[in-house]
Amino acid sequence: MTGVFRQRAMLGQGRGPDVELVVDGNEWYANYETPTGYSVIYDEDLGLFCYARVRAGRFESTKVPATDPPPPDVEPHARESDEVRVTKVGERERARGRQREREQP
């Protein structure tokens, strides 16, 4: 498994221009931040990376695009809880295993 650590990348969005983000993670779990350090997540409904706030240990979209200034209620360098990260990694590993089973002859 390989990872990226604090690597700047231009990422595409479904309904907006490419956005420069700082990526930290691997194929199972990654954090995305603006160059100024605010956490963002991809909002599927909007097709955009939006600022993230943490609720009950989990990121939720603020619905404010990462190309706009951050809302006043978000903290820089926010992170999901360890429990949430472990759960997401497990879900992705199980999904990958199911996909591999379907691909085998």
Backbone bond lengths (Angstrom), bond angles and torsions (degrees), N, CA, C in turn:
res aa  C-N    CA-C-N  psi(-1)  N-CA   C-N-CA  omega(-1)  CA-C   N-CA-C  phi
1 M - - - 1.441 - - 1.527 107.97 -
2 T 1.308 114.49 135.70 1.455 119.54 176.90 1.517 109.24 -115.97
3 G 1.294 115.11 161.88 1.449 119.38 179.64 1.508 111.33 -141.97
4 V 1.295 114.98 170.62 1.458 121.80 173.77 1.521 106.92 -120.21
5 F 1.301 115.41 143.54 1.449 120.42 -176.04 1.512 109.81 -131.13
6 R 1.342 114.40 108.69 1.459 122.00 177.91 1.534 111.33 57.41
7 Q 1.316 116.25 40.27 1.469 121.52 -179.71 1.520 109.80 -94.17
8 R 1.321 116.06 129.60 1.464 120.39 175.53 1.522 108.93 -78.92
9 A 1.336 114.59 138.04 1.461 119.50 -179.04 1.520 108.89 -147.80
10 M 1.323 115.96 145.63 1.462 121.93 171.98 1.524 106.62 -91.62
11 L 1.337 116.02 119.04 1.461 120.61 -177.02 1.525 110.04 -115.46
12 G 1.319 115.18 139.96 1.451 120.91 179.73 1.518 111.53 -77.81
13 Q 1.314 114.60 157.90 1.453 122.51 177.19 1.523 107.94 -130.54
14 G 1.306 116.74 148.32 1.454 120.58 -178.96 1.517 113.73 -64.58
15 R 1.334 116.52 -35.29 1.462 120.02 -174.75 1.519 112.62 -130.83
16 G 1.290 116.27 33.55 1.461 118.63 179.69 1.511 110.75 -162.48
17 P 1.325 115.49 178.36 1.460 119.43 179.64 1.523 111.00 -72.21
18 D 1.325 115.92 161.27 1.460 119.50 172.15 1.520 108.34 -55.84
19 V 1.328 115.67 147.82 1.454 120.88 -177.83 1.531 108.89 -129.17
20 E 1.331 116.35 138.25 1.457 120.76 177.92 1.525 109.12 -84.13
21 L 1.340 115.65 123.39 1.453 121.56 178.54 1.515 110.14 -131.29
22 V 1.321 115.67 160.16 1.455 122.57 174.77 1.524 106.42 -103.12
23 V 1.336 116.41 123.17 1.460 122.30 -173.31 1.524 109.19 -109.60
24 D 1.339 114.34 138.46 1.456 121.24 179.96 1.519 107.32 -142.51
25 G 1.351 117.83 108.69 1.455 118.97 179.86 1.507 113.08 160.01
26 N 1.340 114.64 -158.68 1.466 120.97 -178.34 1.529 109.41 -142.44
27 E 1.326 116.33 -166.49 1.462 119.82 -176.16 1.527 113.00 -66.68
28 W 1.324 118.55 -17.49 1.463 121.63 -176.54 1.522 112.88 -96.81
29 Y 1.322 116.57 -31.72 1.465 119.61 -176.94 1.521 108.65 -159.95
30 A 1.321 115.99 135.80 1.461 120.31 178.70 1.527 109.72 -144.30
31 N 1.318 114.93 151.83 1.458 122.51 171.47 1.517 107.77 -106.23
32 Y 1.315 115.44 143.54 1.458 122.04 177.60 1.519 107.30 -123.73
33 E 1.333 115.52 132.72 1.462 120.66 177.71 1.515 109.51 -132.89
34 T 1.329 114.69 154.96 1.459 119.62 170.11 1.529 107.16 -70.18
35 P 1.332 118.60 163.19 1.463 119.51 176.21 1.538 113.31 -59.04
36 T 1.339 117.21 -20.39 1.464 120.71 177.58 1.527 112.55 -90.04
37 G 1.344 117.63 2.66 1.455 120.85 171.12 1.512 117.30 97.17
38 Y 1.327 118.88 11.07 1.464 120.61 178.97 1.528 110.38 -92.87
39 S 1.322 116.38 131.34 1.462 121.24 -179.94 1.522 110.62 -68.32
40 V 1.324 115.04 140.69 1.454 121.97 177.33 1.522 109.08 -133.05
41 I 1.340 115.65 155.50 1.452 122.12 172.81 1.523 107.52 -133.68
42 Y 1.322 114.99 158.91 1.456 118.75 178.62 1.518 108.72 -82.92
43 D 1.311 116.57 120.22 1.455 122.57 178.87 1.524 107.79 -91.61
44 E 1.323 116.22 106.43 1.475 121.81 -176.56 1.529 111.50 -61.68
45 D 1.324 117.14 -36.44 1.467 120.13 -179.17 1.521 111.97 -64.65
46 L 1.323 116.73 -38.94 1.464 121.02 -178.69 1.527 112.99 -91.13
47 G 1.331 117.42 -19.76 1.459 120.60 -175.64 1.517 112.16 70.25
48 L 1.347 116.12 30.78 1.466 122.08 -175.97 1.528 110.87 -140.78
49 F 1.322 115.99 152.93 1.451 119.95 166.79 1.520 106.86 -76.83
50 C 1.326 116.11 129.14 1.461 122.17 -178.83 1.523 109.67 -126.82
51 Y 1.321 115.05 154.37 1.457 119.57 175.94 1.521 109.26 -58.09
52 A 1.339 115.24 145.95 1.458 121.25 -178.20 1.525 110.49 -113.03
53 R 1.314 114.19 143.14 1.466 119.99 168.82 1.521 106.75 -118.80
54 V 1.316 116.30 156.64 1.459 121.12 -179.71 1.530 108.58 -100.05
55 R 1.327 114.76 124.87 1.473 122.27 175.24 1.523 107.14 -128.70
56 A 1.317 116.05 123.89 1.471 121.21 -179.46 1.528 111.02 52.98
57 G 1.335 116.24 38.46 1.457 121.52 176.20 1.509 115.47 82.24
58 R 1.321 117.73 -2.34 1.473 122.47 -174.06 1.525 110.32 -120.09
59 F 1.333 115.68 141.79 1.457 119.61 175.34 1.524 110.35 -67.05
60 E 1.328 115.87 142.53 1.452 122.05 167.68 1.521 107.47 -136.11
61 S 1.306 115.07 149.35 1.459 120.57 -178.81 1.523 110.36 -72.81
62 T 1.328 114.69 138.42 1.473 119.91 172.49 1.516 110.81 -83.87
63 K 1.338 116.51 -10.12 1.471 123.88 -175.22 1.533 111.90 70.78
64 V 1.338 117.09 9.46 1.468 121.95 176.53 1.529 107.28 -98.74
65 P 1.333 118.77 116.64 1.460 120.90 -177.95 1.535 112.75 -58.78
66 A 1.321 114.88 145.54 1.469 121.25 179.98 1.525 112.21 -63.65
67 T 1.323 117.36 -15.53 1.465 120.85 177.98 1.525 112.04 -81.70
68 D 1.335 117.42 -10.04 1.470 122.86 176.66 1.527 109.31 -97.13
69 P 1.326 118.05 167.26 1.470 119.35 173.85 1.535 110.26 -63.26
70 P 1.343 117.21 150.88 1.473 119.29 -178.69 1.524 112.09 -68.62
71 P 1.334 116.36 147.53 1.464 118.96 175.38 1.536 109.50 -67.51
72 P 1.328 117.25 155.86 1.462 119.71 -175.01 1.521 114.84 -67.87
73 D 1.334 118.25 -18.54 1.461 119.83 -175.86 1.527 114.53 -94.42
74 V 1.337 118.77 10.10 1.464 119.58 177.75 1.529 109.88 -103.90
75 E 1.330 114.16 145.93 1.462 121.74 -178.35 1.529 109.33 -101.36
76 P 1.327 117.86 140.40 1.465 118.52 174.15 1.534 110.80 -66.69
77 H 1.308 115.05 149.26 1.470 123.94 176.70 1.527 112.98 58.62
78 A 1.324 117.70 32.73 1.466 121.35 177.53 1.524 109.32 -65.99
79 R 1.312 116.29 151.07 1.462 122.24 178.80 1.520 109.71 -138.70
80 E 1.338 115.00 149.71 1.452 119.67 172.54 1.530 108.46 -72.56
81 S 1.324 116.25 159.37 1.463 120.08 -179.86 1.529 110.13 -67.46
82 D 1.331 115.26 158.70 1.462 119.92 177.11 1.522 110.80 -57.83
83 E 1.320 117.71 -40.73 1.461 121.75 -179.74 1.528 111.33 -60.24
84 V 1.321 116.94 -44.02 1.461 120.89 179.35 1.523 110.42 -65.74
85 R 1.320 117.46 -43.69 1.475 120.04 179.43 1.524 111.07 -61.14
86 V 1.330 117.44 -45.17 1.469 121.12 179.86 1.525 110.25 -61.81
87 T 1.326 117.32 -42.39 1.463 121.48 178.65 1.528 110.94 -61.57
88 K 1.327 117.19 -46.11 1.478 120.36 -179.81 1.520 111.60 -63.31
89 V 1.332 117.31 -41.91 1.468 120.33 178.47 1.526 109.58 -61.49
90 G 1.336 117.66 -45.45 1.464 121.06 179.24 1.521 112.07 -60.18
91 E 1.330 116.77 -42.65 1.472 120.65 178.61 1.519 110.70 -61.70
92 R 1.309 117.11 -42.10 1.474 120.41 -178.79 1.514 111.50 -69.73
93 E 1.333 117.12 -38.03 1.467 119.79 177.19 1.531 111.03 -64.61
94 R 1.334 117.35 -42.52 1.465 120.53 178.62 1.534 110.61 -64.65
95 A 1.322 116.98 -41.59 1.466 120.56 178.77 1.525 110.31 -62.93
96 R 1.305 117.73 -40.50 1.472 120.96 178.39 1.519 110.08 -64.09
97 G 1.334 117.44 -40.90 1.463 120.92 178.44 1.520 111.72 -62.29
98 R 1.342 116.98 -42.38 1.475 120.59 178.31 1.527 110.72 -64.30
99 Q 1.336 116.47 -38.94 1.457 119.97 179.32 1.536 110.39 -64.07
100 R 1.309 116.69 -43.15 1.468 120.18 179.47 1.527 111.20 -63.74
101 E 1.332 116.74 -38.71 1.472 119.74 177.64 1.516 111.42 -61.39
102 R 1.326 117.61 -40.43 1.480 121.14 178.94 1.520 111.79 -67.58
103 E 1.330 117.02 -30.32 1.469 120.57 -176.02 1.515 112.63 -80.24
104 Q 1.330 117.62 -17.80 1.472 119.98 -178.67 1.510 109.98 -75.37
105 P 1.372 115.56 141.94 1.475 119.45 179.76 1.516 113.01 -69.34
